[in-house]
Amino acid sequence: MEHKGTVQIETPRLILRPFVEQDAQAAFRNWTSDEKVTEFLRWPTHTSIAVTERVLNSWISQYQDASFYQWAIVPKELGEPIGTISVVSRDEKTEKLHIGYCIGSRWWRRGYTSEAFSGIIPFLFEQVKAQRIESQHDPDNPNSGKVMKKCGLAYEGTLRKADWSNRGIVDACMYGLLACDYHPKTE
């Protein structure tokens, strides 16, 4: 792959950009302290802004690594982050990128997550030269799967007791999109 780092990407309603230290208040207010958000995730709900500040500072320090991808999801009309989308793992041999995302529950079911995911797919295939983009969700969180389908990923099966989250050991519904099946939308 040809790693480019977390570059700014613009979609019709969103700016996807690297985090900055000043995002800590919004991140804590909008999603990191939201128990609805963390139910199906691996990290615990943040109990103080200090936790959020530590996490953001860790991400900011990793932006110098061209293979690190962690975007703030910022609605243009709001001007502050409501969530994040990132490459949570990668496999250089298979040129595979695994995507994870979350947004604050106040913004669920408004198409923001699908727009963010759709926004990074062309970049990851066309510039980074990934051969596979994949993601997964807990079967008890079907709306996450709807995001994946809307973005063109195909359901590939459910791996039983293959993942873990704040709920314990869980099944993982796998979705994938290959570069050879990717067809960019034309205007």
N, C-alpha and C positions, 0 to 999 in steps of 0.2 A: 504494500500500500504506500501511497505517497501522502504522508501525514502533513496537514496544514495548520493544525491547532484550532482553537475555538475562534473562528472568524465571525464577524457580525453578519447576520442573515435577516433580510426583511421579507415579510409576507404581507398580504393585504391589510391585516389588522394588527400584526405583531412585529416587534423588534426582538430578535434572538441575539443575545450579546453576552460577552463575558461578565461575570459578577465583579462588582467593586465593593470596597469596604462599606460605603454609604448605603448599600442594599440591606444591611443587617436588620434594621428596624422593620422595613417592609416585608422581608422574608419571614421574620418571626411573627409579625402580625397576620400575614396572608396565608402561610401554609406550614411552617415548621412547628408551630405550637398547636396545630389543628389535629386532634385525635382521629377525626374521620379520615384525614389524609394518610396517616401513618398506620392505620389498621392492617393494610395489606403489604406494608413495606418492611424492610429489614432494620431500619434505624428507628430509635424511640422518639416519641414526641418530645420536642425541646421544652424544657421546663423554665428556661431563662434565656434572655437574649444573649448572654455570654456564650452559651452553647452554640447558638446560631453564628455568632461572630467567629468562634473558633473554626467552625466548619467552612464558612466563607473564606476565611484567611487561608485555610488549607488549600481550597480550590484555587484561590488567587495565586498562591505560591507555585502551583502546578501549571499555570498557563504558559510558562516558558518551555514546557515539554510539548512538542508539536503533535504528540500522539494523545494528548489530553483534550477531551471534548466535554465541556460543561456549560450549557447555555442558560441564562436567565430568560424566562418567558415574560415579555413586557408588552401588554396591550398598549398600542399607541395612544389611545384616549386616556389611559390611566397614568402612564409614564413611570410606573414602578413595577417590579417583578411580582408575579402571582404564582410562580412555580419554576420548575427547572426541567430540562430534558438533557440527557447525557449519554455518552457511550460508557456503560458500566463495566463492560469487559470486551476484550478483543482477542482474536487469535490470528497472529501474523501468518502462520503457515496456511491457513484456509482463507485468509483475507476476510474474516468474519467480524462484524461489529454487533454487539448486543446493546440494545437501547433500553433505557429506563426513564421514566418521567413521573412527575406529580405536579398537581396544581391545587391551590386552595379550594375547599369545598364550595365556597361562594361562587366560583366560576365553573363548576361542573356543568356538563351538558349544554355548553354554549359553543362548542366546536374549537375552543382554543387549543386543546391538547392535540387534536387531529391536525389543526393548521400548523402547529409547531413541528410535529413529527413529519408531516408532508413537506415542510420547509427545509428540513435537514437532509431528507433522502436524496435530492438531486446533488447536493454538495458532497455527500458521502460516496455516491456512486461515480459522479462525473469528475470530481477533483481529487478525492482521497483514493479513489479506485478500489473501493471495497467490492468484493464479489458476492457477499451475502450480508444482509441486514436482518436481524432477528429480534424478537422480543417475546415476553411471556407474561402470563397473568394467572392469578389464583382463580379457579373455576367459580368461586363465590364472589368474584369481582368482574362480572361479565361486561360491564361498561368499558373496562380497559381493553377487552378483546374487540369491542366495537370500534375503538380508536384504531387498532391495528388493521382490521379489515378495511376501514374507510381509507387508510393510507396505502392500500394495495398489498398488504402482507397476507399470505395464505395460511389458514389453519393447518398445522401439520400433525397434530395429535396431542394427547395429554400424557405427560410423564407422571406416573403415580409416585407420590411421596418423594418427589425429586427436588423440592425447594424448601425454603424456610422463610418465615416472616414473623412479625409480631404475634401472629396467631399460632406459631409452632411449625411443625413439619407439614407441608402442604403439597398438593398436586400442582403441576405447572402445565398450563395450556400453551403450547409452542406455536409461534407464527414466524414465517420467514418470507423474504423477498430476495430473489437472486438478480444480479446485474443483468443477466441475459433475458430476464423477464420484465425488467424495468423499462417503461416507456414514458419518457418525460411528457408532461402535459404541454401541448402547444397552445399558444394564445389565439 
